[in-house]
């Protein structure tokens, strides 16, 4: 989210004021993806680590004890929430099983507005770590909660997803070798990963509905300053997972293999957890909310009349990484490598309906026109609003531009508290930030037969002379993917938008939220220099 402009704040996990009547825009605040990544991808390692070891055999329920652990969560030096983990042995139809429940709660600020996120994951498994079922719920008021329920049936996983009050069911192949996080904790409880050794564990991420490999590497012990100011030498392991191998969580544990501290860097911010008492974990927050929206801006030189730019050349640098892997190439963006950490990025503005000379036209896959759990283009209200939005426009180009303008004019309740609402929910509430504008516009376009998708990237924020995270829409018109921005509604998108990736928000197609996470991990290291500007 970004706040920009010379007038009202408009929002989006991005902020911005309305173009035209007052210049500005909304920008996607990367804090939304940061929060999701924090809750989904930071791996809980609560009981030490191990050397290579064969899978643990089934145990009786009597051998597995009930446990409850609490952690306080910090961003930098500010406490922002807590984590709770509970494991309980049970009997199910005459056999021992284990029920595990984890709860993560965070509160931060986005341009001064509080954002609350609570994620609860409950799983049922055999004592050998074989999944039986799980339920994952994410709550982010005022938006409706999202819920993913999984049930293993033979070699298939039945997934029941509820997003924006709409429920869908699908099946996908299931690998019985995938183990639960609770099983991993039990496996690691009694042994230690020595410095230089490594362990790989195959697991599954319910919120993203994707398998992942968790890698644990032993590191030399370190002296750590504890919460009370005392110093203590602790063992250390590095934990990564395959959905975002660039993000490393460091876990520090005592001689009893109990985890004392974890530390993870994201977006240039340190997320730290400390194992504490229940009372300390639930202690009232100080009210000094961390504003990640401001913290994630990328400063650069001033761009005059940025919304009117037709061509801009940028130099993009990412420390220790090839920036090209995070940037999209296509009709609006060309990349030229300078060195292993630097590229020149040429961005051009593309007007709907105009196909540049020499541009090779594409064919479009059917899935870009179909409804899914976030882009519910078959929702009756989405269909009705799209029909109203196009008015008398007939051609796909004219309808796309009309719908872009309609979304700008009608999604009037701007707030920074919602992380990600589905198109059906936005259609009902007409509320949200850039993510909600992008989702609603994409779904409305699909309902009119125009292939559409959302785009994650950056947008220039004049007030701060910086780039902030943003989400907008692309429509497939005359054989070309053309950018549209429902926040701005100006009929074309300027060269002040830098595209990272396009997505259908479709887990089944492999381009759901998990696809965004590697990009988020690079932002804390990204620098942008403006080289050339044309209007």
C-alpha positions, 0 to 999 in steps of 0.5 A: 500500500502506498499513500501518495498524491495530493489529496485523499488516501485511497487505498489498496494494500496500497494507497493513493489518491484519485487520479484526475480530480486529485493526482495520486493512486493506490498502491499495494502495500507488501505488508499483506503478502508479508503477513500471509508469508509470515503465518504460512511459510515460517516453519515452526521448529519447536524441539531442536533438530536431528541428523539423517534419520529414518521415519519414526514408527507408529507409537501408541497414544500413551507414548505421546504427551499433550503439549502446549507452547506459547511464543511472542512475535516481534517485528524489530523491537515491537511486539505484534502478536503471538503463536500458540501450539497444542498437541493432543493424543486421541483415539479414533475408531480404536486407533491412536491419532494426534490432533495438533492446533496452531494459532498465529495472531498479528496486529500491525498498521498500514498507513495508520490503520490497524490490520489484524490477522489470525490464522488457525490450523488444526490437523489430525494424523496417525502417530506415524505422521500420516495426514488424515485431515486438516482445517486452515482458517484465516481471519482478517476483519472486516473481510470474511474469513477464508477456510481450507478443509482437507481430507485424505481419501486413498491417494487423493486429497479432497479440498473444500475451500471457502473464500468470500462466503463461496465454497468450492470443492476439488480433488488432487493427487496425494502423496502419503509420504508427506508428513505433518509439521507436528510429526516433524517436531516429534522426529526432531525432538530427541536428536540434534543436527550437528553443525554442517549436517542437513536434514530434508523433510517432505511436508504440505502447506494447507493454505497454499494447498501445495507440498513443500520440502523443509530443509534444516541445516546445522550451524555453530552455536551462538551467544544470544541476548535474551529478552531479559538482557542476559546472554546465553549460548544456544544451538542454531539451525537454519530452516528453509522451505521450497516455496520460498528458499530465499527466506531463511528462518534461524532457530536457536535452542537450548541444551534440552532441545527446546527452541528459545528464539526464531529469527526471519528477515523479510522486506528488510524487517526482522521477525523474531519469536521468543518462547514465553509463558501464556501470560506473556504471549497474551499480554496486551500490545503496547499500541505502537503498531509497526507500519509495514506499508511505509517500511516497504517503500523503495526510494528513488528519484522524482518522476514528474507527471508519473501517471502520464509517462509513456516510456521509462528506463530503470536500473534495478539492482538486487543484492546477491540476486539476479533481478531478472528472475523477479521481473516480467518480460512482455509487451510492456517490459524489456530487460537488459542485463548489466551484471549478475545483480543489475538490469536495465528495465524498459517499461512502456505504456500500452493503450488498449486496442493499439497493437505495437508494430512488430509485436507477436500476438499470443494465444490465450488459455481457456483458464484466463476466462473461467471463474475460480475461488478468488475471481468468481466471474460466475457470481450473480452480483459480479455478472450484474455489475459487469453488465451495468458497468459496460453500459452501451460499449460493444467491443471488448476494448471499449468494454474493458475501458468502461469496466476499469472506469466503473470499478474506480468510480464505484469501489468507494469505501477505501480501507487498509485493514483488508488484506485480500477479499475475493471478487464476490465479496468486493462486489457486495461491499464495494470496499477495499484497496488495490487488491480488491479493485484488481480482483473485481475488475478481472472477474467482471472482465471474465464475466463479459468473455474478456480473458483477464488476470491480476498483476503484482508489482510496483507503482511510483508514489509521487508524494514519497518519491518511492515505489510501493507494492501494487496490484492491477489487472491485465485484459487480453485484447486483440492478441495482447495482454493490456494493463488496466488499473481499477484504482486509477481508471484512466484508460491506460497504465503509465510506465510508472508501473513495474510488473513482477508477475501475472496471476489468475489467483488459482491454486489449481493452476499453480499461480495462487498466492504461493507464486507471490512469495519469492518476489516478496523475499527480494524486496528488502534488497531491491534498489531502483534508479530512474534513467530515462523518462518520456511523456 
